[in-house]
Amino acid sequence: MSDVMTETGNLVAKPSFKAQYENYIGGKWTPPVKGEYFENISPVDGNSFTKIARSTAEDIELAVDAAWAAAPEWNNSPAAHRSNL
């Protein structure tokens, strides 16, 4: 993030975005199975500012499988550790 000065002289944080975002599945960024993305349009100015993975049932299945694989370790981890994550 880089700071910018507004017209009123206030300093505000200007967020930065990657050009494209994948799905986060099983601890890694994963492209959508069908390779499709959609434009994320800003409600402020109507311009596209990044692309988002267009997930399908296949992506959901990957995420569910990853969640089931992680469940035993997650269930046995301390509540404080889980809350910190």
Contacts in CASP RR format, 6 or more apart in sequence:
PFRMAT RR
TARGET T0000
AUTHOR 0000-0000-0000
METHOD contacts of the structure
MODEL  1
MSDVMTETGNLVAKPSFKAQYENYIGGKWTPPVKGEYFENISPVDGNSFT
KIARSTAEDIELAVDAAWAAAPEWNNSPAAHRSNL
1 13 0 8 1.000
1 14 0 8 1.000
1 15 0 8 1.000
1 16 0 8 1.000
2 13 0 8 1.000
2 14 0 8 1.000
2 16 0 8 1.000
3 11 0 8 1.000
3 12 0 8 1.000
3 13 0 8 1.000
3 14 0 8 1.000
4 11 0 8 1.000
4 12 0 8 1.000
4 13 0 8 1.000
4 14 0 8 1.000
5 11 0 8 1.000
6 12 0 8 1.000
17 49 0 8 1.000
17 50 0 8 1.000
18 50 0 8 1.000
19 50 0 8 1.000
19 51 0 8 1.000
20 37 0 8 1.000
20 50 0 8 1.000
20 51 0 8 1.000
20 52 0 8 1.000
21 29 0 8 1.000
21 50 0 8 1.000
21 51 0 8 1.000
21 52 0 8 1.000
21 53 0 8 1.000
22 29 0 8 1.000
22 30 0 8 1.000
22 31 0 8 1.000
22 32 0 8 1.000
22 53 0 8 1.000
23 29 0 8 1.000
23 30 0 8 1.000
23 31 0 8 1.000
23 32 0 8 1.000
23 53 0 8 1.000
23 55 0 8 1.000
23 59 0 8 1.000
23 62 0 8 1.000
23 63 0 8 1.000
24 30 0 8 1.000
25 59 0 8 1.000
25 62 0 8 1.000
25 63 0 8 1.000
25 66 0 8 1.000
26 63 0 8 1.000
26 66 0 8 1.000
26 69 0 8 1.000
26 70 0 8 1.000
27 66 0 8 1.000
30 59 0 8 1.000
30 62 0 8 1.000
31 53 0 8 1.000
32 53 0 8 1.000
32 54 0 8 1.000
32 55 0 8 1.000
32 56 0 8 1.000
32 59 0 8 1.000
33 56 0 8 1.000
33 58 0 8 1.000
33 59 0 8 1.000
33 62 0 8 1.000
34 54 0 8 1.000
34 56 0 8 1.000
34 58 0 8 1.000
35 53 0 8 1.000
35 54 0 8 1.000
36 53 0 8 1.000
36 54 0 8 1.000
36 56 0 8 1.000
37 51 0 8 1.000
37 52 0 8 1.000
37 53 0 8 1.000
37 54 0 8 1.000
38 51 0 8 1.000
38 52 0 8 1.000
38 54 0 8 1.000
39 48 0 8 1.000
39 51 0 8 1.000
40 48 0 8 1.000
40 49 0 8 1.000
40 50 0 8 1.000
40 51 0 8 1.000
40 52 0 8 1.000
41 47 0 8 1.000
41 48 0 8 1.000
41 49 0 8 1.000
42 48 0 8 1.000
42 49 0 8 1.000
53 59 0 8 1.000
74 82 0 8 1.000
END
